[in-house]
Amino acid sequence: MTIENVCVSKAMLDKIRYWQEDENIGLLEDIKTIDDAITFIACEHDDPGMLSEKESLSLIAALSFVKKRLRTFTGKENQQ
């Protein structure tokens, strides 16, 4: 599987929501983890063996989308 084939389906998001629908704290922890991953990818893409800049940007965009969707479940979709 290549980075171009990575996509987040509605079914994946539904499973996340079902798993944590009564546990907003879990969702907020997931959002923090996504933020940490985005920061790591953004800072480390120049290191040998890491993703190329294009792959890093694609992955950051995908993670940002997931983060935005998770925020809709917590009612915080307008926050950064």
C-alpha positions as CSV (number, residue, x, y, z in Angstrom):
1,M,0.0,0.0,0.0
2,T,1.3,3.4,-0.9
3,I,0.6,6.7,0.8
4,E,-1.6,7.6,-2.3
5,N,-3.9,4.7,-1.4
6,V,-4.5,5.8,2.2
7,C,-8.0,7.0,2.7
8,V,-10.3,7.4,5.7
9,S,-13.7,5.8,5.0
10,K,-17.0,6.8,6.6
11,A,-17.1,3.2,8.0
12,M,-13.8,3.8,9.8
13,L,-15.2,7.1,11.3
14,D,-18.4,5.4,12.3
15,K,-16.5,2.7,14.2
16,I,-14.4,5.3,16.0
17,R,-17.6,7.2,16.9
18,Y,-19.4,4.0,18.1
19,W,-16.4,2.9,20.1
20,Q,-16.2,6.3,21.9
21,E,-19.7,7.8,21.6
22,D,-20.2,8.0,25.3
23,E,-16.6,8.9,26.1
24,N,-15.7,12.4,24.9
25,I,-12.5,12.3,26.9
26,G,-11.4,9.4,24.7
27,L,-12.1,11.5,21.6
28,L,-10.2,14.4,23.0
29,E,-7.2,12.2,23.7
30,D,-7.4,10.9,20.1
31,I,-7.4,14.4,18.8
32,K,-4.3,15.2,20.9
33,T,-2.6,12.1,19.5
34,I,-3.4,13.2,16.0
35,D,-2.0,16.6,16.7
36,D,1.2,15.0,18.0
37,A,1.5,12.8,14.9
38,I,1.0,15.8,12.6
39,T,3.7,17.8,14.5
40,F,6.1,14.8,14.4
41,I,5.6,14.3,10.6
42,A,5.9,18.0,9.9
43,C,9.2,18.3,11.9
44,E,10.8,15.0,10.8
45,H,10.1,14.6,7.1
46,D,13.7,15.7,6.2
47,D,15.3,12.8,8.1
48,P,16.6,9.9,6.0
49,G,14.2,7.0,6.0
50,M,11.2,9.1,6.7
51,L,8.5,10.1,4.3
52,S,9.2,12.4,1.4
53,E,7.8,16.0,1.7
54,K,4.9,15.1,-0.7
55,E,4.1,12.0,1.3
56,S,4.3,14.0,4.6
57,L,1.9,16.6,3.3
58,S,-0.5,14.0,2.1
59,L,-0.5,12.2,5.4
60,I,-0.8,15.5,7.3
61,A,-3.9,16.3,5.2
62,A,-5.4,12.9,5.9
63,L,-4.8,13.2,9.6
64,S,-6.2,16.8,9.6
65,F,-9.4,15.5,8.0
66,V,-9.8,12.7,10.6
67,K,-9.1,15.3,13.3
68,K,-11.8,17.6,11.9
69,R,-14.3,14.7,11.7
70,L,-13.5,13.7,15.3
71,R,-14.1,17.3,16.4
72,T,-17.6,17.1,15.0
73,F,-18.4,14.3,17.4
74,T,-17.3,16.4,20.4
75,G,-19.1,19.5,19.2
76,K,-15.7,21.3,18.8
77,E,-15.5,21.4,15.0
78,N,-14.8,25.1,14.9
79,Q,-11.7,24.9,17.2
80,Q,-8.1,24.4,16.1
